[in-house]
Amino acid sequence: MTADELAGIGERIFGPRWQRVMSAALGVNYRTLQRWATGHNAIPDSVASDVRRLLAIATASKEKR
């Protein structure tokens, strides 16, 4: 997953101030998530899977409405 993909999914699920909320949802430090979002650190595959899982849950939730 790229930093742009992370940001796109984060904004889609949590809105423009997505980083702090997503870091809590993933159980990771806010600064760690910021480093992923800026591309300073690679996003681990396990985290990418968790992010995609959050997207699937959010999408399914919106479809039920």
JOGIZI-V6817 format. One record per backbone hydrogen bond with DSSP energy under -1.0 kcal/mol. CO is the residue of the C=O (numbers start at 1). NH is the residue of the N-H. E is the energy in kcal/mol with one decimal. If there is no record, write none. Layout:
CO;NH;E
CO;NH;E
This chain:
2;6;-2.4
3;7;-2.5
4;8;-2.5
5;9;-2.5
6;10;-2.8
7;11;-2.8
8;12;-2.0
9;13;-2.4
10;14;-3.0
11;15;-1.7
18;22;-3.0
19;23;-2.3
20;24;-1.7
21;25;-2.3
22;26;-2.4
23;27;-1.0
23;28;-2.5
29;33;-2.1
30;34;-2.2
31;35;-2.1
32;36;-1.9
33;37;-2.6
34;38;-1.8
35;40;-1.5
35;41;-1.5
44;48;-2.4
45;49;-2.2
46;50;-1.7
47;51;-2.7
48;52;-2.4
49;53;-2.1
50;54;-2.2
51;55;-2.1
52;56;-2.2
53;57;-2.3
54;58;-2.6
55;59;-2.7
56;60;-2.4
57;61;-2.3
58;62;-2.0
59;63;-1.9
60;64;-1.3
